[in-house]
Amino acid sequence: MTIYALSTIEGQSGVAIIRVSGTKAKESIRVLTGRNPKPRHAELTNITSSKKEIIDQAITLFFPEGKSFTGESVAEFHMHGSSAVIKKVLLELSKIKGLRLAKPGEFTKIAYINGKLNLLQVEGLRNLIRAETEEQRRQAYRHYSDQATNKYFMWLENLRDVLALVEASIDFSDEEIPRNIYDVVKKKINKTKLEFKEHLKSEKQGTAIRDGIKIAILGRTNSGKSSLINYLSKKELSIVTKKPGTTRDVLSAKMEFSGIPVTIYDTAGIRNTKDEIEKEGKRRALITGSIADIRVFIGDNSLKKPFRDINLTKNNGDLVVMNKADLKKANNEKRDVTISLKNNMGLDRLMNKIMVRVKEISSVYSGPVITSEREFGHVYRALSSLERINYQDPALDSEDINQALIEIGLITEKTHNEEILGRIFNDFCIGK
């Protein structure tokens, strides 16, 4: 079956691209243009309907089997991007026997099945399409290109070398195992385990760049939380009044810090109260704080106990900010920065401190990092297999090394697990 779909966003645009993949791709160009296309040759021509009415002028491209993104014969129609033109061309394609509309991600799935992409590259392509910031683009491209793949291929090669040494030692099962063989094995295994452990640590960075870093602003009522998110987002997002408890729900603003996606959350004031709505707001504030990568605790400089009713236990990356520096200091609370949102005091210093923490989370590793639960799971299980090796029984050690090989291999190798494939390809848009 030959599939077709719009491969660009529908709407008014200068150019829209419709892609056709399958055995009838070449025929689709002949039917719509009356021309026999040359491979990999761009040609300006008229697209006509079945009634011989000119629909639009377009550039057509034909890629023969084995020389395209999917590995099948592929046709592309580059035309003006109006909804009317797109709908009419799609309608004409639907009239060709043997063509059907593509499912989400089906072009990429065909490319995967035909060996044009491995599973790691497919995940990278999905993230590349979704990328909104520079760091997201860089991270996704490392997986879409061969950078991440080559890292795993290197580990596979090292593990195969180790497995060969261990299996060679089985020949000495009735004699003493040559210690020089196992010395080499132990050295290689220890090195690989260290590399696995370091790679597993990169999952936090990969997730932070892919999904964005979460920053929660926490504090008592009237401490300046709403004023702070308004300042950071440069929007009048939260209502600011002198009345305590104005913010009852969690509000958020998406931003970008040096190419890193960041979401800042303004939360309800945390204080003991009998008000049911405030209690719910407090519960949501605490939940938001528990999932945040960075918590900004903001207190009132003029209060003796600016963080009363708040569990002020700092994690790495958290900030304690004392607001209202324009008022007389009434406490000796430890703080990372003192500010006045009213008088714009210390705000540049606060921004610098937030930036430092964002970079600490997102810029630990410069190479390929773990970007999915699937990838993390395979590396974790491979490490667990290597941790079981006791260098006493070559046969058992061989099994553990082989299991590690299988786990690392599954990161890039083909799988027929429909649940895994469904999760990956269903996230793609139609046309890709």
N, C-alpha and C positions, 0 to 999 in steps of 0.2 A: 504494500500500500504506500502511495506517495502522499506526503503531508504538506500542508501549507499554512502560513500564518503571517500576520503583521509582526515585524521584528523591531519596530520602533513604537514609541508612545503615541497612542491615538490622540488626535486633536489637530489644531492648526499649526503647521510647521512648514519650513521650506522644503524638506524632503522626508518622505516616508519610504520604508523598505519592506517589501513583502518577499518572504523566502519560501521556496519550494524545495523539498528534498525527497528523492526517490527515483525510481526508474522512469517516471513520466515527467521529470523536471524539464528535460529538453523539449518534450512535446508541449508543455505549458507555454513556453516562449513562442513556439511555432503557432499555436492556436490563438494567442493573444496579439501577436505582432505580424504573423504571416512570414516570418523570417526563420532561416535555419542558423542558429547561433554558432559562432566560433568559440572554442574553449578559451576561457580567460581573456576574453576580448570585450571591452565595454562598447556598446553600440547605442546611439540615440535613435529611437524609433517611436512610432505611434502604437499605443495600446488600443485595440478595438474590441467592441462587444460582438456577441454572436450575431447581432443584426448589422454588423459592419459599421457601426457608429464609433467615431473616435472618442475614446474616454479621456485620454491624456497623452502627453509626450513623456517618455521615460527612458532611462538608461537601463539596458538589460545586460546581465552578466550570466555566463554559464560556466560551471566548474564540473569537469568530468569526474566520474567515480574514482575514488582514491586520492583526489586532488582538492578536496573540499573540507570544510569544518566537520561535517558529519561522516565523511568517508563515502557517502553516496553521491550520485549526481545531484547537483544543486543549481537552482535558478534563482536569480534575484531581480526584482523589479524596483528600481529607484525612481520614484515619481513624486509629484507635488503632494504635500501632506495635508490635504483637506479631508474631512470626514466623508464627503460625498465621493471623492475619487477612490479612497480606500475601500469603502463599502461596495462600490461598483466593481472594482477589480477582484475583490474577494468573492463577490457573487459570480463573476465570470469563471473564476477558477473552480468554484463549486460545481459548475456545469460539466466539467471535464470528468469523464468516467475514470474511476480509480484514484481520484484525489479526495482527501478529507481534511478537515481542520485539525491542526496539531493540538495535542494536549499540553498542559504546562510542562516545560522542561524537556519536551520530547526530542527536540533537535539535539540538545546536549546529551540526552540519554542514548540516542543513536550513535553519537560521536564516542561515547564511553564504550558501548557494546562493540563498536568497530575498532577499538584500540587507539583512537585518536587522543583520548584523555584517560588518565587513571582517576580513581575515586578522589584522591587528594586534590588533584587539579580541578575536578568538578566542583568540590567544595570551595576552592579558591575562586573559581569563576563566579559562583553564586555570590560570594562575598564581594567580589570586584564589581559586580553589577549593582549591588546594594550600597557600595561605598559612597559616603557623603563627605568625608574629610580626607586630607592628604595622607595621614597615618593609616587610615582604613584602606586606602588604595594601595599603599606600599605593602602592608601586611598581606592583603589579598593577592597581590601580584606575585609575592614570593611563593605562594602555594599554587597559583595558576601556572606560573613558569616552572622550571625544573629545580629551583633552589631547594624547596622543602623535600621534593622527591629524591634528589641526590643525597640528602642527609640520611634518609632512611635506607637508600641503596648502599651507602657506605657501611651502615651498621649491619645490613644483611651480609655484605661481603666479609666483614670482620667475624661475624658469628659463624659463617660457613667455614672460615679458616680454623676457628677454634673447634668446631664440631669435627672437622677432619682430623685434627690432632688427637682429640679424645677418642674417636673411633679407632684411630691407629693404635692407641695404647691398649685397646681391648685385646689385641693380638698377644699382649704380654700378660693375659689374665692368670696364667699358671706360674708366672714368675713375678718378680718385683717390678712394679711400674717404673720405667725410667723417670727419675725425678726432674730431669731437665725438661721433659715434655710438659709435665704438670706445672712446672715453674712458669713456662711460657703461657700456658692456659690460664693460670691464676692471674697473671699480670694483665692479660688481655681482657679477661672477664671483669676484673676490678675496674679497669679503665672504662669499659662499656657501661658498667653499673653507675659509675659516677656521671657519665654523660647522660644516661637515662634520667637520673635524679635531677640534674640541672635542667634538662628539657622539660620535665614534669613541672618544675617551678615556673616555667614560662607560660603556663596555662592561664595564670592570673593576668599577665600582661595581654595575652591574646584575647581573652574575654573582655578586658577593659577597653581595648581598642575597637573590637568588633561591636560590642553592645554599648560602649560609652561608660565613663566614670560617673558614679553617683555621689553627689555631695549633699548631705542633709544638714540643714541649719536647725539646731536644737537650742531651746532655752525657755526661761519662764515667760509669762505674759509681759508684754510691754518692754521687752529687752532690746528690741530692734530687729527681730528676725525678718519681718515684712519689709522694712526699710532696706535691709541688706540685700534681699533677693531683687528688689527693685533697682538697687544700685548696680548689682552684678549683671543683671539681664538688660539693663538700660531700658526697662519698660515699667509702666505702672501696673504691675501684675497683681500685687497684693494691696488691699485696702489698709491704709495707715491712719489710725486714730489714737487718741489718748485713752480710750476705753479699753480695759483689759479684755482679752479673750475674743478679739475681733476675728482672728483666723481660726476656723473650726475644722477645716479639712486640710489635706495635703495639696499644695500648689506646686507646679514645676515649670522650669524654663530650660530649654535646650540651648547650649552654647558650644563654642569651639575654642579650645585653648591650644595654640600652636599645632593645629592639625588633629588634636585629640577631641573626640566628641564628649561633652560633659552635660549631665543633667543635674540642675540644682533644685532642691526641694525645700520649700518653706513649710513648716509644720506648726501645728497648734501649740500654744503655750503649755508648758508642763507645770502643773501645780495641783495640789490636792483640792478637790471640789466635789460638791454634791450634784452639780449640774450634769445631767445625763449626756447632753450634747458635748460638753467639754470633756467628759470622761472618754467618750468615743474618739474625740479629737486627740486626746492624750495617747490613747491606745494606738491609733494610726501613726502618731509621731514616733512612738517607740519602735514600732515595726519598721518604719522608714529608716530610722537610725540603725537598726540591726542589720539591714541589707546594704547600707551605704559603704562606699570605699573610703570616703573621707567624711568625718563628722566635724562640723563647726559649732562648738558650744559658745553661745553668745550670752554675756551677762551684763548687768547694769552696774556701772562703776560706783553709783551713789548708794547702793544697798550693802548692808553688812553681810548678808548671805545671798549673793547674786545667783547661786545655783542650788538654792534650797529645793528639796523634793526631786533633785536630779542626781542620778548615779554618774558622777563625773569621773569615770574610769577611762583614761585615754588609751587608745590603740595607736599603733604606728600610723602616722599620717593625719591623726586628728589635730584640731586646732582649738585652743581656748582663746576667745576674743572678748575683751572687755570694752563695751560700748559706753557712750556718754562721758567721754573724757573731758567734755566741757563742764561737767558737774564735779563737785568736790568728791575726792576719793574717800570711800568709807570702808574699804576692805583690803586685805593683803593676799587675795587669791593669786595663785600663780597663773600667769598668762603668757601667751605667745606674742600677742600684739594688743595694743590699746588704740581704740579708734573713737571718732565722734562722727556718726552719720549725719548729725545735724550741721556740723561745721566742716565736714569733709576732711577730718584729721586722720592721718594714719592709714587711709584707704589704699594708697599705692603700695604701702608695705604689706598690707593684708593680701592684696592681689598677688604680689610677688611670692608670698608664702604659700598661697593656694597653687600657684603655677609650679613651684618647686615640688610640691606633693603630687601633683598630676603627672609631672615628668618622672618622678621616682617610680610611680606605679606603671607607667606606660613605656618607659624607655630603658629598661634593664638589659634587654637582649636586642642586638642589632640584626640578628639573622632570623631565619624562620622560627616561629613560635607555635605552640599548640593552639589551635583555634576552634576545636570541636570536642564534644564529649566522646565521640567515637574514637578520635585520634588519641585522646588522653587515656581512654580505657585500654587500648591496645598496648601503649607504652608502659602503663602501670602493670598490666598482666605479664608483659615481657620481663620487666624488672623483677617481679615476684618469682618468676621461673628461675632467673639467674641467682636470686637470693637463696634458693633451695639447694644450690650446688654445694656439696661438702668435700669434694676432691678426694673421696674415698672409694667410691664405686663408679668406674668409668661408664658402665651401662646405664646407671641411674642419671649420672651427670649428662650423658648423651641425650637422654629423654628431655631433661630440663632445658638444655640448649636448643634442642629441636623445637620445643614448645615456644621458646622465645623467638625463634626464627619465624614460626607460623604467625605469631602475633604481630611482629613488625611487618611481615609480608602482607598481612591483611590490610594494612593502612593504604597501600597503593594497588594491590592486586584486585582482580575482578571478584565480585561477589554476586551470588544469586539470591541473597537474602532480600526478599521483597519488602520487608518492613524497613530495612536500612535504606534501600533504594527509594522507597516511597517517601521517607522523611526528607531525603536530599532533593529529589527531583520535583516533588510537589511544591517546594518553596520557590521554584523558578516561575517566571511569568510565561504566558503563552507567547511563542515566537522566539524563545531561547531554549 
